[in-house]
Amino acid sequence: MQLRLSPDMNAASVRTVAESYQTFNPRAYLQNNYMPPRANFTSEEFVVPWKLRCLADTFATGEICGHTLIDIGTGPTIYQLLSACNYFEEIVATDYLEVNRTEIQKWVLGEDPDGFDWSPYIQHVCKIEGKGEPWKEKEQKLKKKLKKILPIDVHQPNPLGSLLSQPADALVSTFCLEAVSPNRPSFDQALQNVTTLLKPNGHFLMIGALEESFYLAGEARLCVVPVSEADVKESFAKSGYRIHNFRSYIMPPSLKIGVDDVQGVFFIHAQKSA
């Protein structure tokens, strides 16, 4: 049975989620998810190189390109933009939390000597793309193209307010919508809201958690709406997308390290209807 909530009930649930993020610790989140054992580049049996492969393969088709790419809910991470930066003139990072926007800004400006080291990620992406691109060149290319770092609220009908002059050619999003939605209806609505930021026929690449109910980021224990492969496909279809590719990764026992209860990860490449 489809869960139905009154607008007031749903708004209260969304506010509760927003409040829970006020203690989100970017460095703890990065430590939990983007360091070993999950970030082991020796094999695509590990989740981080699997994600990088999904993105690299999809951008390598050359079908997804244009002037502007928007990353929905960037968080404190940049790995999801490494393959994209070859195909767009401008990349817009967005996040609800100022601490995450600051983390990205410091990386772009090189202002934090103690910041997270993304060089293994950049080197790995250059390797799997196979173009012989020096990793320092890719790093500088992405920094130059990350021209805007904007606040976003995916639960608003116009998530970026008046900050965006025209829709984007493509969207990317990683571990955002399911992590900030208290239930399936709000997940579906958030997807519909961010879809307004995308041009007709534009492409959306999303990576997210399968059957996860919580994750940790320092003192913060964040609730997640558990979604299945079928749920994700249904949500995209309802929002007017045609699915080009869907991949899933089952989290092995060795990577279940107590920082969440995620059962797997999905990757979807979908195209908005004209």
VEXSELUM-55955 format. One record per residue: residue in three letters; x, y, z of N, C-alpha, C, O, CB in turn. Coordinates in steps of 0.1 Angstrom, whole numbers, plus 5000, padded with zeros to 4 digits. Glycine has a CB too. Layout:
# residues N
ALAXYZXYZXYZXYZXYZ;...
END
This chain:
# residues 274
MET500849885000500050005000500950125000501850135008499050005012;GLN500650224992501350344991501150435003499950455007501050424978;LEU502250475010502150555022501650695018502250755009503450565030;ARG500650745025500150885022500250965035499750925045498650885016;LEU500851075034500951165045500351305042500351345031502451185050;SER499751365052499251505050500451595048501551565053498451545062;PRO500251705041501351795039502051845052503251855053500951915032;ASP501251865063501751905076502651805082503751835087500651945085;MET502151675081502951565087504251555080505351525086502151435086;ASN504251565066505451545058506451655061507651635062505151535044;ALA505951775062506751895065507451885078508651915080505952025064;ALA506751825088507351805101508451705101509451715107506251765112;SER508151595093509251495092510451545085511551515089508651375084;VAL510251625075511451685068512151785077513451785077510951765055;ARG511451855085512151945095512951865105514051905108511152035102;THR512451755109513251665118514551615112515551615118512351545122;VAL514451585099515651535092516651655091517851635094515351485078;ALA516151775088517051885087517751915100518951945101516252015083;GLU517051905111517551925124518651825128519651855134516551925135;SER518451695123519451585126520751615120521751565124518851455122;TYR520751685109521951715101522851825107523951855103521651745087;GLN522351895117523052005123524351965130525252045133522152085133;THR524451835134525651785140526451695130527351625135525251695153;PHE526151705118526851625107528351675107528651785107526251645093;ASN529251575108530651595108531251545095531451425093531351525120;PRO531651645086532151605073533451515074533551415066532551725065;ARG534351545083535551465084535251325088535951225084536551535093;ALA534351305098533951175102533251095091533550975089533051175115;TYR532451165083531751095072532851045062532750935057530751195065;LEU533751135059534851095049535650975054535950885047535751215046;GLN535950975067536750875073535950735072536550635069537050905088;ASN534650745075533850625075533750565061533650435060532550645081;ASN533650645051533150595038534250605027534150535017532050675033;TYR535250695029536150725018537650695021538550745015536050865013;MET537850615032539150565035539050415035537950355035539650615050;PRO540150335036540050195037539250155049539350225059541450125037;PRO538550045048538549935038537649965025537849905015538149805044;ARG536750065026535850085015536650145003536250124992534750175019;ALA537550235006538350294995539650214993540750254997538650444998;ASN539550104987540650014983540650014968539749954962540549874990;PHE541750064962541750074948542349954941542649964928542450204944;THR542649854948543249734942542349654933542749574925543949644952;SER541049664936540049584929538649654929538349724938539949444935;GLU537849634918536549684918535549594925534349624924536049704903;GLU536049504933535249434943534949524955534049494963535949304947;PHE535749634956535549724967534549834962534549874950536849784972;VAL533849894971532749984967533150114960532550154951531850014978;VAL534250174965534650304960535050294945534550364937535750364968;PRO535950204942536350184927535150144919535150174907537450094926;TRP534250074924533050034917532250154913531850164901532149934925;LYS532050254922531350374919532050454908531450504899531150454932;LEU533350464910534150544900534050484886534050554876535650554905;ARG534050344885533950284873532550314866532450334854534050124874;CYS531450304874530150334869530150474862529650494851529050324880;LEU530650574869530650704864531650724852531250784842531150804875;ALA532750664852533750674841533150614828533250664818535050604845;ASP532650494830532050424818530950504812530850514799531550284822;THR530050564820528950634815529350764808528850794797527950664826;PHE530250834814530750964807531550934795531551004785531551044817;ALA532150814795533050774783532250754770532750764759533850654786;THR530950734772530050724760529950854751529650844740528650674764;GLY530250964758530251094751528751144750528651254744530851084738;GLU527751074754526351114753526051224763525051304760525450994755;ILE526751234774526351324784527351444785528551424790526351254798;CYS526951554779527951664778527051794777525851794775528851654766;GLY527751914777527052034776527752144783528952144786525652024780;HIS526952254786527552364793527652344808528652364814526752494790;THR526452304814526352304829525952164834525052104829525352404834;LEU526652124844526352004852526152054867526952124872527451894852;ILE525052004873524752034887524851904895524251804891523352104889;ASP525651914906525751804915524751834926524951924934527251784920;ILE523751744928522751764938523251704951523351574952521351694934;GLY523451784961523851734974525351684974525551564977522951624979;THR526251764970527651734969528251674981529051584981528451854965;GLY527751714993528451675005529851725006530151835000528451525006;PRO530751655013532151695014533051625003534251615005532651675028;THR532451574993533151484983533251544969532351614965532551344983;ILE534251504962534451554948534651434938534751464926535651654947;TYR534751314943535051204934534051184923534351144912535151074942;GLN532751224926531651204916531751294904531051274895530351214923;LEU532651394905532751494894534051474886534151544876532751624900;LEU534851374889536151364882535951324868536651384859536951254890;SER535151224865534951194850534051294843534251314831534351054849;ALA533251364851532351464844533051584839532651644830531251504854;CYS534251624846534851754843535351754828535651864824535951784852;ASN535551644821535951644807534851684798535151714786536551514804;TYR533651694802532451704793531651824795530651844788531651584794;PHE531951914805531152024808532052154810533152144815530252004821;GLU531452264806532252394808532152444822533052504828531652494799;GLU531052414829530752464842530152354851529252284847529852584842;ILE530652334863530152244872529652314885530452394890531152124876;VAL528452294889527852364901527752254912526952154911526452424897;ALA528452284923528252194935527152254944527052374944529552184943;THR526352174950525352224959525252134972525552014971523952214952;ASP524952204983524652124995523852205005523952325005525952075002;TYR523052135013522252205023523052265034522752365040521152105028;LEU524152195037524952225049526152315045526852295036525452105056;GLU526252425053527352515051528752445054529752475047527252635060;VAL528752355063530052285066530552205054531752195051529952195078;ASN529652145046530052075034530452175023531352145016528851985030;ARG529652275021530052375011531452435014532252465005529052485010;THR531752455027533052505031534152405028535252445023533052545046;GLU533852285030534852175027535252175012536352165009534252035031;ILE534252185004534452194989535252314985536152314977533152184981;GLN534852434991535452554988536952554992537752604984534752674995;LYS537252505003538652495008539452404998540652434995538752435022;TRP538852294993539552204984539852284971540952274965538752074981;VAL538852354966539052424953540152534955540952544946537752504949;LEU540152604966541152704968542452654973543452734974540552804978;GLY542552524977543752474983544152534996545352554999544852494974;GLU543152575004543352655016543552565029543852615040542252745019;ASP543352435028543352355040544452245039544252145032541952285042;PRO545652265045546652175044546352035050546951935047547952225050;ASP545352035059544951915066543651855060543051765066544751945081;GLY543251905048542051865042542151715037543251665036541751955030;PHE541051665033541051525028541851515015541751595007539551475026;ASP542651405014543451385003542751304992542551184993544751305007;TRP542351374981541651314970542551264959542051204949540651414964;SER543851274961544751234950544651094946544751064934546151264954;PRO544450994956544350854951543150834942543150754933544250764963;TYR542050914945540850904937541150954923540750894913539750984943;ILE541751074922542051134909542951044901542751024889542651274911;GLN543950994907544950904901544250774895544450734884546050864910;HIS543350724903542650604899541650634887541650554878541750544911;VAL540950744887540150784876540950804864540550754853539250904880;CYS542050864865542950884853543350754847543450734835544150974856;LYS543650654856544050524852542950454844543150394834544550444864;ILE541750444850540650374844540150444831539550374823539550344854;GLU540250574830539850644818540850614807540450614795539750794821;GLY542050584810543050534800543450634790543850594779542450414793;LYS543350764793543750864783545150924785545551004778542750974783;GLY545750874796547150924799547151064804548151124804547950914786;GLU545951104810545851244815546651244829546351164837544451284817;PRO547551334830548251354843547251394854546351474852549351454842;TRP547351324866546251354876546251494880545151544884546551254887;LYS547351564881547351704885546651784876545951884880548851754887;GLU546651754863545951834853544451814855543651904854546351784839;LYS544051684857542551664860542151744873541051794873542251514862;GLU542951734883542651804895542451954892541452014897543751784906;GLN543352014885543252164882542052194873541352294875544452214876;LYS541752104864540552114855539252124863538452204861540552004844;LEU539152024872537952024880537852144889536752204890537851894889;LYS538952194895538852314903538452434895537752514900540252334910;LYS538952444883538552564875537152554871536452664869539452564862;LYS536652434868535252424864534152434875533052454873535052294856;LEU534652404887533752414899533552564902534152624911534352344911;LYS532652634894532552774895531552824905531652944910532152834882;LYS530652734910529652774919529552664930529552544926528352814912;ILE529352704942529052614953527852674961527952774968530352594963;LEU526652614958525452684962524652604973524752484974524552704950;PRO523952674981522952614990521752554983521352614973522552705001;ILE521352444987520152374981519252314991519752275002520652264970;ASP517952314988517052234996516152154987515252204981516152335005;VAL516452024986515751944977514251924980513451874972516351804976;HIS513851964992512451954996511552074992510352074994512351925010;GLN512252174985511552284980511152274965511952204958512352414982;PRO510052324961509652304947510752364937510952314926508352374944;ASN511452474942512552524934513752514943514052604951512252684930;PRO514452404942515552374952516652474953517252484964516152244949;LEU516952544942518052644942517552784943518252884942518952624930;GLY516252804945515652944945515953014933515652964922516253014957;SER516453134934516753224922518253214918518653304910516353364925;LEU518953114923520353114921520753054908521953064903521053034932;LEU519852994901520152924888519352994877518153014877519752774888;SER520153044867519453124856518753034846517753074840520553214849;GLN519352914843518752824834518952684838519952654845519252854819;PRO518152594833518252444837519652394832520252444822517152364831;ALA520052284838521352224835521152124824520052074821521952154848;ASP522252094818522351984807522351844814521851754808523552004799;ALA522851834826522851704833522951734848523351834853524051624828;LEU522451624855522551624870523351504874523251394868521151624876;VAL524051514885524651404892524251414907524051524912526251404891;SER524051304913523751304927524251174934523951064928522251324930;THR524851184945525351064952524951064967525351154974526951054951;PHE524250964971523850944985523151064991523451105002525050904993;CYS522251124983521651244988520151224991519751235003521751364978;LEU519351204981517851204982517351104993516451135001517151174969;GLU517850984992517450885002517850915016517250875026517950744998;ALA518950995017519551025030518951145037519151175048521051045029;VAL518151225029517451345035515951335034515251435037517951465028;SER515451215030514051195029513551105040514050995041513651145015;PRO512551145048512051065059511150945054510950855062511251145068;ASN510750945042509850835037509850835022510350925015508350855042;ARG509150735016509150725001508450844995508950894984508450594998;PRO507250885000506651004993507551124992507651194982505351045000;SER508351155003509251265003510451244994510951334987509651305017;PHE510851124992511951084983511451114969512151174961512350934984;ASP510251064965509651084952509451234949509751284938508351014951;GLN509051314959508851454957510151524956510251614947508051514969;ALA511151484963512551544962513051524948513651614942513451494972;LEU512851404942513351374929512551464919513151514909513051224926;GLN511251474921510551564912510951704913511051784903509051554915;ASN511351754925511851894927513151914920513252014913511951924942;VAL514051824921515351844915515351824900516151884892516451754921;THR514351754895514151734881513851864874514051884862513051634878;THR513251964881512952094875514252164872514252264864512152184885;LEU515352124877516652194874517352134862518352184858517652174886;LEU516652044855517251974844516552004831515252004831517251814846;LYS517252024820516652054807515851924802516151814806517652094797;PRO514851944794514251834787515351754779516151814773513151884778;ASN515251624780516251534774517551534781518451464777516451574759;GLY517651604793518851604800519051464808518051394810518851714810;HIS520251444811520651314818520851334833521351434837521951254811;PHE520451224840520651224855521351094858520950984856519251234862;LEU522551114865523251004870523251004885523651104891524751004865;MET522650904891522550894906523150764911523050664906521050904910;ILE523850784922524350674930523750684944523750794950525950674931;GLY523250574950522650584963522650454970523150354965521250634961;ALA522150454982522150334991520950254989519850304987522250385006;LEU521150124989520050024989519749975003520649925010520349914979;GLU518449975007518049915019518849955031519349875039518049755018;GLU519050085032519750145043518850225052517950295047520950235039;SER518950215065518050295074518750395082518150485088517350195083;PHE520150385083520850495091522350495087522850395081520750465106;TYR522950605089524450605089524950705099524250795104524950645074;LEU526250695102526850775112527850875106528450845096527650695123;ALA527850995112528851095108529251175120528751285122528251195096;GLY530151125128530551185140529451155151528951045152530851335139;GLU528951265157527951255167526551235160525651185167527851385176;ALA526451265148525151255141524851115137525751035131525151345128;ARG523651065140523150945135521950975126520851015131522650845147;LEU522150965113521251015103520350895098520850785095521951075091;CYS519050925098518050825093518050835077518150945072516650845099;VAL517850715071517750705057516450635053516150535060519050635051;VAL515850675043514650595038515150475030515850495020513650685030;PRO514850355035515350235028514550225014513350225013515050105036;VAL515350205003514850194990515450064984516550034986515050314981;SER514650004975515049884968515349924953515050034950513949774968;GLU515849834946516149864931514749894925514749994917516749734924;ALA513749824928512449844922511849984926511250054918511449734926;ASP512150024938511650154943512350264935511650364930511950174958;VAL513650254933514350364926513850374911513650484906515850334926;LYS513750254905513250254891511850314890511550394881513250114885;GLU510950274899509650334899509650484901508850554894508750264910;SER510450534910510450674913510950754901510350854897511450704925;PHE511950704894512450774882511350764871511150864863513750704877;ALA510750654869509650644859508550744862508050804853509050504858;LYS508150754875507050844878507450994876506551074874506650824893;SER508751024876509251164874509551184860510051294856510451184883;GLY509151094851509251124837510651094830511051154821508951264834;TYR511250994836512650954830512550824823511750734826513650944842;ARG513450804813513650684807515050624812516050694811513650694791;ILE515050504817516250454823517150384812516650294805515850344834;HIS518350434811519350374802520150264808520450164801520250484797;ASN520450284820521350184827521050174842520850284848522850214824;PHE521150054847520950044862521949934866521949824861519450004866;ARG522749964876523649864881523549864896523149964903525149904877;SER523849744902523749744917524949664922525549574915522449674921;TYR525349694934526549644941526049594954525449664962527649754943;ILE526349464958526049414971527149434980528349394977525649254969;MET526949494991527949525001528449395008527649325014527449625012;PRO529749365006530249235012530349255027530549365032531549195005;PRO530349145034530549145049531749225053531749285064530549005054;SER532849215046534049275050533949435050534749495056535249235041;LEU532949485042532849635042531649685050531349805051532549675028;LYS531049595058530049625067530749655081530949565088528849515069;ILE531049785083532049815093531349895105532049955113533149905088;GLY530049885106529349945117528950085117528450145126530149915129;VAL529350155105528950295104527650325097527250435096530150365096;ASP527050215093525650215087525150075086525849985090525750285073;ASP523950065080523449925078523149905063522149835060522149905086;VAL523849975054523649965040523849825035524749755039524550065032;GLN522949785026522949645021523549645007524049545002521549585020;GLY523549755000524149764987524049904982523650004989523349674977;VAL524549924969524650054963524050044949524249944942526050114963;PHE523350144945522750144931523450254923523850364928521250154931;PHE523450234910523850344900522750344889522450234884525250314894;ILE522250464886521250474876521650584867522050694871519850494882;HIS521450564854521550664843520250674837519750574830522750624833;ALA519550784839518250804833518250934825518951034828517150804845;GLN517250944816517151064807515751124809514751054808517451034793;LYS515651254811514351324813513651324799514251344789514651464818;SER512351314800511551314788511651454781511951554788510151274790;ALA511351464769511451594762510351684766510251794761511351574747;
END
